[in-house]
Amino acid sequence: MKGAINLRAWIVGGMVTVLLGCLMVPAHRTHAQERSTVANLDETVKTFLERREGTWRDMNVPASDGKILYDLIVKNKYTKALEIGTSTGHSAIWIAWALSKTGGKLITIEIDKSRYNEALANFKEAGLAGYIDARLADAHDLVPKLEGPFDFVFCDADKDWYKNYFVAVEPKLEIGGCYTAHNVSGRGGMRGTAEFYSYVRSLTHFETSLDRTSRSGLSISFKKSAK
């Protein structure tokens, strides 16, 4: 129950911030129209997340980590996001919700057809399908082929391929962009994540840290320069 209360409080606080930010809108849209659009989407997402709270399984992130991703995107005004590993869509919903504030869109990749189809249904129910380009594909093949550019990446796929994903995406990540990876603790952790974390920490054109509030482990790397 405590977690549910915290989630509702966080969502309500975010809605108030967004509504206040809508006081200045383009001339072709009225204040009332803008507030109504934002409030309707927020209410749809909030209702969906509250109804599904505590039910996410199958390799989805916890809500607390979803909030971290949301806040990173909104704070830095990211608009071109990539997610490697959709599962059934919990993290993508948090990412896409944030992108609805910045005018962005998410490409998310899932290899399992059953999880992919469930994610599509979740995106639609949450009201966020229009902000998500969901692809059923093997990320090993697709990620190197994506053109980019991206300014936000979340990796939560096969851990022994983490470094390979990063190497493929890094040239397409804009300066100032952010690359995040799940289940990275800095203490060895899951197979493959230690190699990835050691590698990204060695790059002088990235500033990498761990979010210590994440119990699952979340690395956050900001790209400072081209090299």
PyRosetta script that sets phi, psi and omega in degrees:
from pyrosetta import init, pose_from_sequence

init()
pose = pose_from_sequence("MKGAINLRAWIVGGMVTVLLGCLMVPAHRTHAQERSTVANLDETVKTFLERREGTWRDMNVPASDGKILYDLIVKNKYTKALEIGTSTGHSAIWIAWALSKTGGKLITIEIDKSRYNEALANFKEAGLAGYIDARLADAHDLVPKLEGPFDFVFCDADKDWYKNYFVAVEPKLEIGGCYTAHNVSGRGGMRGTAEFYSYVRSLTHFETSLDRTSRSGLSISFKKSAK")
pose.set_psi(1, -38.6)
pose.set_omega(1, -179.8)
pose.set_phi(2, -60.0)
pose.set_psi(2, -42.3)
pose.set_omega(2, 179.5)
pose.set_phi(3, -62.6)
pose.set_psi(3, -38.0)
pose.set_omega(3, -179.8)
pose.set_phi(4, -64.9)
pose.set_psi(4, -41.3)
pose.set_omega(4, 179.0)
pose.set_phi(5, -63.4)
pose.set_psi(5, -42.5)
pose.set_omega(5, 179.8)
pose.set_phi(6, -63.2)
pose.set_psi(6, -40.8)
pose.set_omega(6, -180.0)
pose.set_phi(7, -63.4)
pose.set_psi(7, -45.4)
pose.set_omega(7, 180.0)
pose.set_phi(8, -63.1)
pose.set_psi(8, -40.7)
pose.set_omega(8, -179.8)
pose.set_phi(9, -64.0)
pose.set_psi(9, -41.0)
pose.set_omega(9, 179.8)
pose.set_phi(10, -64.6)
pose.set_psi(10, -43.8)
pose.set_omega(10, -178.6)
pose.set_phi(11, -64.5)
pose.set_psi(11, -46.2)
pose.set_omega(11, 180.0)
pose.set_phi(12, -61.1)
pose.set_psi(12, -42.9)
pose.set_omega(12, 178.4)
pose.set_phi(13, -60.9)
pose.set_psi(13, -41.1)
pose.set_omega(13, 178.5)
pose.set_phi(14, -65.2)
pose.set_psi(14, -38.2)
pose.set_omega(14, 179.0)
pose.set_phi(15, -63.8)
pose.set_psi(15, -40.8)
pose.set_omega(15, 178.6)
pose.set_phi(16, -61.9)
pose.set_psi(16, -43.6)
pose.set_omega(16, 179.9)
pose.set_phi(17, -61.1)
pose.set_psi(17, -44.4)
pose.set_omega(17, -179.1)
pose.set_phi(18, -65.4)
pose.set_psi(18, -42.0)
pose.set_omega(18, -179.8)
pose.set_phi(19, -63.4)
pose.set_psi(19, -38.9)
pose.set_omega(19, 177.3)
pose.set_phi(20, -65.3)
pose.set_psi(20, -35.4)
pose.set_omega(20, -179.9)
pose.set_phi(21, -69.9)
pose.set_psi(21, -14.3)
pose.set_omega(21, -178.5)
pose.set_phi(22, -89.4)
pose.set_psi(22, 6.9)
pose.set_omega(22, -179.7)
pose.set_phi(23, -66.3)
pose.set_psi(23, -25.0)
pose.set_omega(23, 175.6)
pose.set_phi(24, -111.2)
pose.set_psi(24, 108.6)
pose.set_omega(24, -176.8)
pose.set_phi(25, -127.6)
pose.set_psi(25, 160.4)
pose.set_omega(25, 177.6)
pose.set_phi(26, -56.9)
pose.set_psi(26, 151.7)
pose.set_omega(26, -174.6)
pose.set_phi(27, -62.0)
pose.set_psi(27, -28.8)
pose.set_omega(27, -175.6)
pose.set_phi(28, -78.2)
pose.set_psi(28, -4.4)
pose.set_omega(28, 176.3)
pose.set_phi(29, -123.8)
pose.set_psi(29, 136.0)
pose.set_omega(29, 179.8)
pose.set_phi(30, -79.6)
pose.set_psi(30, 160.2)
pose.set_omega(30, 177.2)
pose.set_phi(31, -59.2)
pose.set_psi(31, -41.1)
pose.set_omega(31, -177.6)
pose.set_phi(32, -64.6)
pose.set_psi(32, -41.4)
pose.set_omega(32, 179.2)
pose.set_phi(33, -64.3)
pose.set_psi(33, -44.0)
pose.set_omega(33, -179.3)
pose.set_phi(34, -64.0)
pose.set_psi(34, -45.4)
pose.set_omega(34, -179.5)
pose.set_phi(35, -64.2)
pose.set_psi(35, -38.3)
pose.set_omega(35, -179.6)
pose.set_phi(36, -65.6)
pose.set_psi(36, -42.8)
pose.set_omega(36, 179.3)
pose.set_phi(37, -62.1)
pose.set_psi(37, -48.3)
pose.set_omega(37, -179.7)
pose.set_phi(38, -63.3)
pose.set_psi(38, -46.8)
pose.set_omega(38, -177.2)
pose.set_phi(39, -64.1)
pose.set_psi(39, -39.1)
pose.set_omega(39, -179.5)
pose.set_phi(40, -65.2)
pose.set_psi(40, -44.4)
pose.set_omega(40, 179.1)
pose.set_phi(41, -66.6)
pose.set_psi(41, -45.3)
pose.set_omega(41, 179.8)
pose.set_phi(42, -59.3)
pose.set_psi(42, -40.7)
pose.set_omega(42, -179.7)
pose.set_phi(43, -66.1)
pose.set_psi(43, -39.3)
pose.set_omega(43, 178.6)
pose.set_phi(44, -64.2)
pose.set_psi(44, -46.6)
pose.set_omega(44, -179.4)
pose.set_phi(45, -67.0)
pose.set_psi(45, -44.2)
pose.set_omega(45, -179.7)
pose.set_phi(46, -59.0)
pose.set_psi(46, -47.0)
pose.set_omega(46, -179.3)
pose.set_phi(47, -61.6)
pose.set_psi(47, -42.8)
pose.set_omega(47, 179.2)
pose.set_phi(48, -62.1)
pose.set_psi(48, -48.3)
pose.set_omega(48, -177.8)
pose.set_phi(49, -65.4)
pose.set_psi(49, -39.1)
pose.set_omega(49, 179.2)
pose.set_phi(50, -66.7)
pose.set_psi(50, -38.8)
pose.set_omega(50, 179.9)
pose.set_phi(51, -67.9)
pose.set_psi(51, -34.3)
pose.set_omega(51, -176.8)
pose.set_phi(52, -95.2)
pose.set_psi(52, -1.0)
pose.set_omega(52, -176.4)
pose.set_phi(53, -58.7)
pose.set_psi(53, 131.8)
pose.set_omega(53, 179.2)
pose.set_phi(54, 83.9)
pose.set_psi(54, 0.2)
pose.set_omega(54, -177.6)
pose.set_phi(55, -107.2)
pose.set_psi(55, -6.0)
pose.set_omega(55, -175.6)
pose.set_phi(56, -74.5)
pose.set_psi(56, 122.5)
pose.set_omega(56, 177.7)
pose.set_phi(57, -126.6)
pose.set_psi(57, -155.7)
pose.set_omega(57, 170.5)
pose.set_phi(58, 53.1)
pose.set_psi(58, 49.9)
pose.set_omega(58, 172.2)
pose.set_phi(59, 70.8)
pose.set_psi(59, 23.3)
pose.set_omega(59, 174.8)
pose.set_phi(60, -83.6)
pose.set_psi(60, 157.7)
pose.set_omega(60, 177.9)
pose.set_phi(61, -78.7)
pose.set_psi(61, 155.1)
pose.set_omega(61, 172.1)
pose.set_phi(62, -73.0)
pose.set_psi(62, 160.1)
pose.set_omega(62, -178.7)
pose.set_phi(63, -58.2)
pose.set_psi(63, -35.1)
pose.set_omega(63, -178.5)
pose.set_phi(64, -60.9)
pose.set_psi(64, -37.1)
pose.set_omega(64, 178.0)
pose.set_phi(65, -76.4)
pose.set_psi(65, -32.2)
pose.set_omega(65, 174.0)
pose.set_phi(66, -59.8)
pose.set_psi(66, -39.2)
pose.set_omega(66, 178.4)
pose.set_phi(67, -63.6)
pose.set_psi(67, -38.4)
pose.set_omega(67, 179.4)
pose.set_phi(68, -62.0)
pose.set_psi(68, -46.0)
pose.set_omega(68, 179.4)
pose.set_phi(69, -62.4)
pose.set_psi(69, -44.7)
pose.set_omega(69, 178.3)
pose.set_phi(70, -56.2)
pose.set_psi(70, -50.0)
pose.set_omega(70, -176.1)
pose.set_phi(71, -65.1)
pose.set_psi(71, -38.1)
pose.set_omega(71, 178.6)
pose.set_phi(72, -61.3)
pose.set_psi(72, -43.0)
pose.set_omega(72, -178.0)
pose.set_phi(73, -68.4)
pose.set_psi(73, -47.9)
pose.set_omega(73, -178.3)
pose.set_phi(74, -65.2)
pose.set_psi(74, -44.6)
pose.set_omega(74, -178.4)
pose.set_phi(75, -60.5)
pose.set_psi(75, -41.4)
pose.set_omega(75, -175.5)
pose.set_phi(76, -97.8)
pose.set_psi(76, 2.1)
pose.set_omega(76, 176.8)
pose.set_phi(77, 57.6)
pose.set_psi(77, 42.0)
pose.set_omega(77, 177.5)
pose.set_phi(78, -73.2)
pose.set_psi(78, 147.5)
pose.set_omega(78, -177.1)
pose.set_phi(79, -132.5)
pose.set_psi(79, -16.3)
pose.set_omega(79, -174.0)
pose.set_phi(80, -119.5)
pose.set_psi(80, 90.6)
pose.set_omega(80, -170.5)
pose.set_phi(81, -108.8)
pose.set_psi(81, 149.1)
pose.set_omega(81, 175.9)
pose.set_phi(82, -130.9)
pose.set_psi(82, 133.8)
pose.set_omega(82, 173.8)
pose.set_phi(83, -121.3)
pose.set_psi(83, 128.6)
pose.set_omega(83, 178.2)
pose.set_phi(84, -106.5)
pose.set_psi(84, 103.3)
pose.set_omega(84, -176.8)
pose.set_phi(85, 105.9)
pose.set_psi(85, 88.6)
pose.set_omega(85, -176.0)
pose.set_phi(86, -79.0)
pose.set_psi(86, -37.0)
pose.set_omega(86, -165.5)
pose.set_phi(87, 54.5)
pose.set_psi(87, -130.6)
pose.set_omega(87, 179.4)
pose.set_phi(88, -101.2)
pose.set_psi(88, 11.1)
pose.set_omega(88, 163.6)
pose.set_phi(89, 106.0)
pose.set_psi(89, 6.7)
pose.set_omega(89, -176.4)
pose.set_phi(90, -63.0)
pose.set_psi(90, -51.1)
pose.set_omega(90, -179.4)
pose.set_phi(91, -64.9)
pose.set_psi(91, -37.7)
pose.set_omega(91, 179.2)
pose.set_phi(92, -62.1)
pose.set_psi(92, -34.6)
pose.set_omega(92, 178.7)
pose.set_phi(93, -65.3)
pose.set_psi(93, -43.6)
pose.set_omega(93, 177.1)
pose.set_phi(94, -63.6)
pose.set_psi(94, -41.8)
pose.set_omega(94, -179.8)
pose.set_phi(95, -65.3)
pose.set_psi(95, -47.9)
pose.set_omega(95, -178.5)
pose.set_phi(96, -65.6)
pose.set_psi(96, -35.9)
pose.set_omega(96, 177.2)
pose.set_phi(97, -60.3)
pose.set_psi(97, -43.7)
pose.set_omega(97, 176.8)
pose.set_phi(98, -63.3)
pose.set_psi(98, -41.3)
pose.set_omega(98, -179.2)
pose.set_phi(99, -66.3)
pose.set_psi(99, -25.0)
pose.set_omega(99, 175.8)
pose.set_phi(100, -65.6)
pose.set_psi(100, -22.3)
pose.set_omega(100, 177.2)
pose.set_phi(101, -83.6)
pose.set_psi(101, -28.8)
pose.set_omega(101, -174.5)
pose.set_phi(102, -100.5)
pose.set_psi(102, -7.1)
pose.set_omega(102, -178.1)
pose.set_phi(103, 82.0)
pose.set_psi(103, 27.3)
pose.set_omega(103, -176.2)
pose.set_phi(104, -106.1)
pose.set_psi(104, -172.2)
pose.set_omega(104, 179.6)
pose.set_phi(105, -148.6)
pose.set_psi(105, 153.0)
pose.set_omega(105, -176.7)
pose.set_phi(106, -115.1)
pose.set_psi(106, 133.3)
pose.set_omega(106, 164.6)
pose.set_phi(107, -100.1)
pose.set_psi(107, 124.5)
pose.set_omega(107, 178.7)
pose.set_phi(108, -128.4)
pose.set_psi(108, 141.8)
pose.set_omega(108, -171.6)
pose.set_phi(109, -121.5)
pose.set_psi(109, 131.9)
pose.set_omega(109, 177.5)
pose.set_phi(110, -138.0)
pose.set_psi(110, 136.0)
pose.set_omega(110, -177.0)
pose.set_phi(111, -90.9)
pose.set_psi(111, -25.7)
pose.set_omega(111, -175.8)
pose.set_phi(112, -90.0)
pose.set_psi(112, 122.3)
pose.set_omega(112, -174.3)
pose.set_phi(113, -64.8)
pose.set_psi(113, -38.6)
pose.set_omega(113, -179.7)
pose.set_phi(114, -64.3)
pose.set_psi(114, -47.1)
pose.set_omega(114, 177.8)
pose.set_phi(115, -63.9)
pose.set_psi(115, -40.2)
pose.set_omega(115, 179.3)
pose.set_phi(116, -58.8)
pose.set_psi(116, -48.3)
pose.set_omega(116, -179.1)
pose.set_phi(117, -64.5)
pose.set_psi(117, -38.4)
pose.set_omega(117, 177.3)
pose.set_phi(118, -65.7)
pose.set_psi(118, -38.8)
pose.set_omega(118, 178.1)
pose.set_phi(119, -62.5)
pose.set_psi(119, -43.2)
pose.set_omega(119, 178.9)
pose.set_phi(120, -57.9)
pose.set_psi(120, -43.0)
pose.set_omega(120, 178.8)
pose.set_phi(121, -64.5)
pose.set_psi(121, -39.5)
pose.set_omega(121, 178.7)
pose.set_phi(122, -65.6)
pose.set_psi(122, -41.2)
pose.set_omega(122, 179.4)
pose.set_phi(123, -61.0)
pose.set_psi(123, -42.7)
pose.set_omega(123, 179.7)
pose.set_phi(124, -65.7)
pose.set_psi(124, -45.2)
pose.set_omega(124, -178.6)
pose.set_phi(125, -64.5)
pose.set_psi(125, -34.5)
pose.set_omega(125, 179.7)
pose.set_phi(126, -77.9)
pose.set_psi(126, -8.5)
pose.set_omega(126, 178.9)
pose.set_phi(127, 81.7)
pose.set_psi(127, 16.6)
pose.set_omega(127, -172.5)
pose.set_phi(128, -115.0)
pose.set_psi(128, 7.9)
pose.set_omega(128, -175.8)
pose.set_phi(129, -57.4)
pose.set_psi(129, -33.0)
pose.set_omega(129, -179.0)
pose.set_phi(130, -68.7)
pose.set_psi(130, -14.2)
pose.set_omega(130, -179.9)
pose.set_phi(131, -101.9)
pose.set_psi(131, 4.3)
pose.set_omega(131, -172.3)
pose.set_phi(132, -129.1)
pose.set_psi(132, 127.3)
pose.set_omega(132, 171.6)
pose.set_phi(133, -104.0)
pose.set_psi(133, 94.0)
pose.set_omega(133, -175.9)
pose.set_phi(134, -91.1)
pose.set_psi(134, 131.2)
pose.set_omega(134, -176.3)
pose.set_phi(135, -124.9)
pose.set_psi(135, 130.7)
pose.set_omega(135, 175.2)
pose.set_phi(136, -91.0)
pose.set_psi(136, 106.4)
pose.set_omega(136, -173.4)
pose.set_phi(137, -165.4)
pose.set_psi(137, 165.6)
pose.set_omega(137, 172.2)
pose.set_phi(138, -86.0)
pose.set_psi(138, 115.2)
pose.set_omega(138, -177.0)
pose.set_phi(139, -61.8)
pose.set_psi(139, -28.0)
pose.set_omega(139, 176.9)
pose.set_phi(140, -56.5)
pose.set_psi(140, -38.7)
pose.set_omega(140, -178.4)
pose.set_phi(141, -87.6)
pose.set_psi(141, -41.5)
pose.set_omega(141, -171.7)
pose.set_phi(142, -76.9)
pose.set_psi(142, -42.1)
pose.set_omega(142, -174.3)
pose.set_phi(143, -55.3)
pose.set_psi(143, -46.8)
pose.set_omega(143, 179.3)
pose.set_phi(144, -64.1)
pose.set_psi(144, -20.5)
pose.set_omega(144, -177.2)
pose.set_phi(145, -88.8)
pose.set_psi(145, -15.7)
pose.set_omega(145, -178.9)
pose.set_phi(146, -65.7)
pose.set_psi(146, 135.8)
pose.set_omega(146, -176.0)
pose.set_phi(147, -79.3)
pose.set_psi(147, -34.7)
pose.set_omega(147, -173.7)
pose.set_phi(148, 74.1)
pose.set_psi(148, -159.3)
pose.set_omega(148, -3.2)
pose.set_phi(149, -76.4)
pose.set_psi(149, 164.1)
pose.set_omega(149, 176.2)
pose.set_phi(150, -124.2)
pose.set_psi(150, 152.6)
pose.set_omega(150, 172.9)
pose.set_phi(151, -120.5)
pose.set_psi(151, -3.8)
pose.set_omega(151, 175.6)
pose.set_phi(152, -148.7)
pose.set_psi(152, 131.0)
pose.set_omega(152, 179.4)
pose.set_phi(153, -133.0)
pose.set_psi(153, 136.6)
pose.set_omega(153, 172.7)
pose.set_phi(154, -124.6)
pose.set_psi(154, 121.8)
pose.set_omega(154, -179.2)
pose.set_phi(155, -109.9)
pose.set_psi(155, 122.5)
pose.set_omega(155, 177.7)
pose.set_phi(156, -149.2)
pose.set_psi(156, 56.2)
pose.set_omega(156, -177.9)
pose.set_phi(157, -118.5)
pose.set_psi(157, -147.9)
pose.set_omega(157, -178.3)
pose.set_phi(158, -65.9)
pose.set_psi(158, 123.1)
pose.set_omega(158, -167.6)
pose.set_phi(159, -66.7)
pose.set_psi(159, -33.6)
pose.set_omega(159, -178.4)
pose.set_phi(160, -74.0)
pose.set_psi(160, -2.0)
pose.set_omega(160, 176.9)
pose.set_phi(161, -110.3)
pose.set_psi(161, 6.2)
pose.set_omega(161, -176.2)
pose.set_phi(162, -55.6)
pose.set_psi(162, -48.1)
pose.set_omega(162, -178.3)
pose.set_phi(163, -63.1)
pose.set_psi(163, -40.0)
pose.set_omega(163, -179.5)
pose.set_phi(164, -63.9)
pose.set_psi(164, -40.5)
pose.set_omega(164, 176.9)
pose.set_phi(165, -61.3)
pose.set_psi(165, -45.5)
pose.set_omega(165, -178.4)
pose.set_phi(166, -61.7)
pose.set_psi(166, -45.9)
pose.set_omega(166, -179.5)
pose.set_phi(167, -60.2)
pose.set_psi(167, -37.3)
pose.set_omega(167, -179.5)
pose.set_phi(168, -71.4)
pose.set_psi(168, -35.0)
pose.set_omega(168, -174.3)
pose.set_phi(169, -89.5)
pose.set_psi(169, -30.9)
pose.set_omega(169, -171.1)
pose.set_phi(170, -50.7)
pose.set_psi(170, -43.1)
pose.set_omega(170, 178.8)
pose.set_phi(171, -65.2)
pose.set_psi(171, -20.8)
pose.set_omega(171, -177.9)
pose.set_phi(172, -96.4)
pose.set_psi(172, -0.7)
pose.set_omega(172, 178.8)
pose.set_phi(173, -88.0)
pose.set_psi(173, 124.8)
pose.set_omega(173, -178.2)
pose.set_phi(174, -67.7)
pose.set_psi(174, 152.5)
pose.set_omega(174, 173.4)
pose.set_phi(175, -62.6)
pose.set_psi(175, 132.1)
pose.set_omega(175, -173.4)
pose.set_phi(176, 93.9)
pose.set_psi(176, -11.4)
pose.set_omega(176, 179.7)
pose.set_phi(177, -74.2)
pose.set_psi(177, 170.2)
pose.set_omega(177, -173.1)
pose.set_phi(178, -131.1)
pose.set_psi(178, 131.7)
pose.set_omega(178, 176.9)
pose.set_phi(179, -115.4)
pose.set_psi(179, 118.0)
pose.set_omega(179, -179.9)
pose.set_phi(180, -114.3)
pose.set_psi(180, 150.1)
pose.set_omega(180, -179.5)
pose.set_phi(181, -141.4)
pose.set_psi(181, 136.4)
pose.set_omega(181, -175.5)
pose.set_phi(182, -91.4)
pose.set_psi(182, 155.4)
pose.set_omega(182, 178.7)
pose.set_phi(183, 63.7)
pose.set_psi(183, 35.3)
pose.set_omega(183, 175.6)
pose.set_phi(184, -111.8)
pose.set_psi(184, 117.5)
pose.set_omega(184, -174.4)
pose.set_phi(185, -111.2)
pose.set_psi(185, -18.8)
pose.set_omega(185, -175.0)
pose.set_phi(186, 81.7)
pose.set_psi(186, 1.9)
pose.set_omega(186, -179.5)
pose.set_phi(187, -118.4)
pose.set_psi(187, 31.3)
pose.set_omega(187, -177.2)
pose.set_phi(188, 96.1)
pose.set_psi(188, -67.6)
pose.set_omega(188, 173.0)
pose.set_phi(189, 61.6)
pose.set_psi(189, -148.0)
pose.set_omega(189, -176.7)
pose.set_phi(190, -72.5)
pose.set_psi(190, 153.1)
pose.set_omega(190, -177.6)
pose.set_phi(191, -55.5)
pose.set_psi(191, 125.2)
pose.set_omega(191, 178.3)
pose.set_phi(192, 99.6)
pose.set_psi(192, -31.0)
pose.set_omega(192, -176.9)
pose.set_phi(193, -71.6)
pose.set_psi(193, -31.9)
pose.set_omega(193, 179.1)
pose.set_phi(194, -65.5)
pose.set_psi(194, -42.2)
pose.set_omega(194, 178.0)
pose.set_phi(195, -62.9)
pose.set_psi(195, -44.5)
pose.set_omega(195, 178.5)
pose.set_phi(196, -60.3)
pose.set_psi(196, -48.4)
pose.set_omega(196, -175.7)
pose.set_phi(197, -64.6)
pose.set_psi(197, -40.8)
pose.set_omega(197, 178.1)
pose.set_phi(198, -63.0)
pose.set_psi(198, -39.8)
pose.set_omega(198, -179.1)
pose.set_phi(199, -66.6)
pose.set_psi(199, -50.8)
pose.set_omega(199, -175.9)
pose.set_phi(200, -67.4)
pose.set_psi(200, -31.4)
pose.set_omega(200, 176.8)
pose.set_phi(201, -67.4)
pose.set_psi(201, -24.3)
pose.set_omega(201, -178.0)
pose.set_phi(202, -80.8)
pose.set_psi(202, -11.6)
pose.set_omega(202, -175.9)
pose.set_phi(203, -83.7)
pose.set_psi(203, 119.0)
pose.set_omega(203, -175.6)
pose.set_phi(204, -74.4)
pose.set_psi(204, -18.0)
pose.set_omega(204, 179.3)
pose.set_phi(205, -91.9)
pose.set_psi(205, 9.4)
pose.set_omega(205, 173.1)
pose.set_phi(206, -124.0)
pose.set_psi(206, 145.6)
pose.set_omega(206, 172.4)
pose.set_phi(207, -110.9)
pose.set_psi(207, 112.4)
pose.set_omega(207, -172.1)
pose.set_phi(208, -116.6)
pose.set_psi(208, 137.8)
pose.set_omega(208, 176.6)
pose.set_phi(209, -146.4)
pose.set_psi(209, 171.0)
pose.set_omega(209, 175.1)
pose.set_phi(210, -109.4)
pose.set_psi(210, 136.3)
pose.set_omega(210, 174.1)
pose.set_phi(211, -80.6)
pose.set_psi(211, 108.7)
pose.set_omega(211, -173.8)
pose.set_phi(212, -73.9)
pose.set_psi(212, -9.1)
pose.set_omega(212, 177.3)
pose.set_phi(213, -83.2)
pose.set_psi(213, -11.8)
pose.set_omega(213, -179.3)
pose.set_phi(214, -87.5)
pose.set_psi(214, 116.9)
pose.set_omega(214, 178.6)
pose.set_phi(215, -71.6)
pose.set_psi(215, -26.6)
pose.set_omega(215, 179.8)
pose.set_phi(216, -80.7)
pose.set_psi(216, -20.9)
pose.set_omega(216, -177.1)
pose.set_phi(217, 95.2)
pose.set_psi(217, 120.3)
pose.set_omega(217, -178.8)
pose.set_phi(218, -142.4)
pose.set_psi(218, 119.0)
pose.set_omega(218, 175.7)
pose.set_phi(219, -94.8)
pose.set_psi(219, 144.9)
pose.set_omega(219, -178.3)
pose.set_phi(220, -131.1)
pose.set_psi(220, 119.8)
pose.set_omega(220, -176.5)
pose.set_phi(221, -124.3)
pose.set_psi(221, 119.9)
pose.set_omega(221, 178.1)
pose.set_phi(222, -99.1)
pose.set_psi(222, 132.6)
pose.set_omega(222, 179.0)
pose.set_phi(223, -84.8)
pose.set_psi(223, 115.0)
pose.set_omega(223, -175.5)
pose.set_phi(224, -87.8)
pose.set_psi(224, -30.7)
pose.set_omega(224, -177.7)
pose.set_phi(225, -158.6)
pose.set_psi(225, 174.4)
pose.set_omega(225, -179.0)
pose.set_phi(226, -64.7)
pose.set_psi(226, -41.6)
pose.set_omega(226, 177.6)
pose.set_phi(227, -155.0)
pose.dump_pdb("model.pdb")
